Every structure is written in C-alpha cells, then in structure tokens.
Amino acid sequence: MNPEFTEEEMRRALFGSPAVAEKISDTPADASQSDIEPAQPMNMHQKKKIAKTFTPRLKVTLRVGNEFEGKTYEMIHEADTLSTLLAEQEAVRAAKVKYRYVEVVSVKSM
C-alpha cells in the first residue's frame, strides 16, 4: 500500500465518488388543488380485511376416552403450524379438556 494516499482518496477508491442526487418534487407542477378531495376519516371499529394466504396445516389423529382400557373414540385435530411437536401438543391440550386419556395416533400434513 502506498503511504502517500490520503484518507479521502482511499475512500473514493473503495466506495467511489458520491453521486449528486437529483431533487424530485413531491407534487407535479400541472396538478391543481381542486382535483384532490379530502380523505374520509377511518372508522376505528372497522375490521381489517385479511388476505387469504396459504397456511400450513397438520392433521393430528388422536385416540381419546374417559375409561382406562375402555371404549375409545378417534378424534381429528387440525393445527395451523409446520411443527409436528407443536401440533401434537396443541391437539393433546384441546383433547384433555373433555377426555381423560389421550393417545396420539398420527400427525400428517394436509
């Protein structure tokens, strides 16, 4: 490296010279104020529309019952996650509200 370069010359060599940005006007010159209408005030109680996007879903199949080694029922729970562990935990938590014994049979993607 040549010790004769100044800091400014090194910066210019690395990053280039600073370009002058053109100033752009916010409003066009030919637009008139009479064409612009005031915006309506937004209602705060209005619900926002949510765009329907793809949500990953897992289907958890459970075997549930209230008697030990007694009659069991098959229950299906749909979870909005990609994690099989979270889907399984969510399904077991939901089934424990109504049933005492819960067994996970399978976790499949939909």
C-alpha positions as CSV (number, residue, x, y, z in Angstrom):
1,M,0.0,0.0,0.0
2,N,1.3,3.4,-0.9
3,P,1.5,5.6,2.3
4,E,1.1,8.8,0.2
5,F,-2.7,8.3,-0.3
6,T,-4.9,10.4,1.9
7,E,-7.9,9.0,3.7
8,E,-10.3,10.8,1.3
9,E,-8.5,9.2,-1.7
10,M,-8.8,5.8,-0.2
11,R,-12.5,6.2,0.5
12,R,-13.0,7.3,-3.1
13,A,-11.1,4.3,-4.4
14,L,-13.1,1.9,-2.2
15,F,-16.6,3.4,-2.4
16,G,-16.5,5.6,-5.4
17,S,-17.2,9.3,-5.6
18,P,-20.5,10.4,-4.0
19,A,-23.2,10.9,-6.7
20,V,-25.3,14.0,-6.7
21,A,-28.9,13.0,-6.2
22,E,-31.5,14.8,-8.3
23,K,-34.1,16.6,-6.3
24,I,-37.6,15.3,-7.2
25,S,-40.6,17.4,-6.5
26,D,-43.4,15.9,-4.3
27,T,-46.2,17.3,-6.3
28,P,-46.4,17.5,-10.1
29,A,-46.4,21.1,-11.5
30,D,-49.5,20.7,-13.6
31,A,-51.8,19.2,-10.9
32,S,-54.4,21.5,-9.5
33,Q,-55.6,21.6,-5.9
34,S,-59.3,21.4,-6.9
35,D,-58.9,17.8,-8.2
36,I,-57.8,16.5,-4.9
37,E,-60.6,15.5,-2.4
38,P,-60.0,15.2,1.3
39,A,-59.9,11.6,2.6
40,Q,-62.7,10.2,4.6
41,P,-61.9,9.7,8.3
42,M,-61.2,6.0,9.1
43,N,-63.6,4.2,11.4
44,M,-61.6,2.7,14.2
45,H,-64.2,0.0,14.8
46,Q,-63.9,-1.3,11.2
47,K,-62.2,-4.7,10.9
48,K,-59.3,-5.0,8.6
49,K,-59.6,-7.5,5.7
50,I,-57.0,-10.2,6.0
51,A,-55.7,-11.5,2.7
52,K,-56.2,-15.2,2.4
53,T,-52.8,-16.8,2.1
54,F,-51.6,-20.3,2.3
55,T,-51.4,-21.5,5.9
56,P,-49.5,-24.7,6.6
57,R,-51.8,-27.2,8.3
58,L,-51.2,-30.5,10.1
59,K,-53.9,-33.1,10.8
60,V,-53.4,-34.9,14.2
61,T,-55.3,-38.1,14.8
62,L,-55.9,-38.9,18.4
63,R,-57.5,-41.8,20.3
64,V,-59.4,-40.5,23.3
65,G,-61.5,-41.9,26.1
66,N,-62.6,-41.4,29.7
67,E,-62.1,-45.1,30.9
68,F,-58.7,-46.8,31.2
69,E,-58.6,-49.5,28.5
70,G,-62.2,-48.9,27.9
71,K,-64.2,-47.6,24.9
72,T,-62.1,-45.1,22.9
73,Y,-63.0,-42.6,20.2
74,E,-61.0,-41.3,17.3
75,M,-60.6,-37.5,17.2
76,I,-59.0,-35.4,14.5
77,H,-57.5,-32.0,15.3
78,E,-56.2,-29.5,12.6
79,A,-53.3,-27.3,13.6
80,D,-52.0,-24.2,11.8
81,T,-48.3,-24.9,12.1
82,L,-45.5,-26.7,10.4
83,S,-44.1,-28.1,13.6
84,T,-45.3,-31.6,14.4
85,L,-44.4,-31.2,18.0
86,L,-46.4,-28.0,18.5
87,A,-49.3,-29.6,16.6
88,E,-49.3,-32.6,18.8
89,Q,-49.1,-30.6,22.0
90,E,-52.0,-28.3,20.8
91,A,-54.1,-31.3,20.0
92,V,-53.5,-33.1,23.3
93,R,-54.2,-29.9,25.2
94,A,-57.5,-29.5,23.3
95,A,-58.5,-33.1,23.9
96,K,-57.6,-33.1,27.6
97,V,-60.4,-30.5,28.2
98,K,-63.1,-33.2,27.5
99,Y,-61.3,-36.6,27.8
100,R,-59.1,-38.1,30.5
101,Y,-56.9,-40.5,28.4
102,V,-55.4,-39.2,25.2
103,E,-53.1,-41.1,22.8
104,V,-51.6,-39.7,19.6
105,V,-52.1,-42.0,16.6
106,S,-50.6,-39.9,13.8
107,V,-49.5,-36.5,12.6
108,K,-49.9,-35.8,8.8
109,S,-49.6,-32.8,6.7
110,M,-52.8,-31.7,4.8
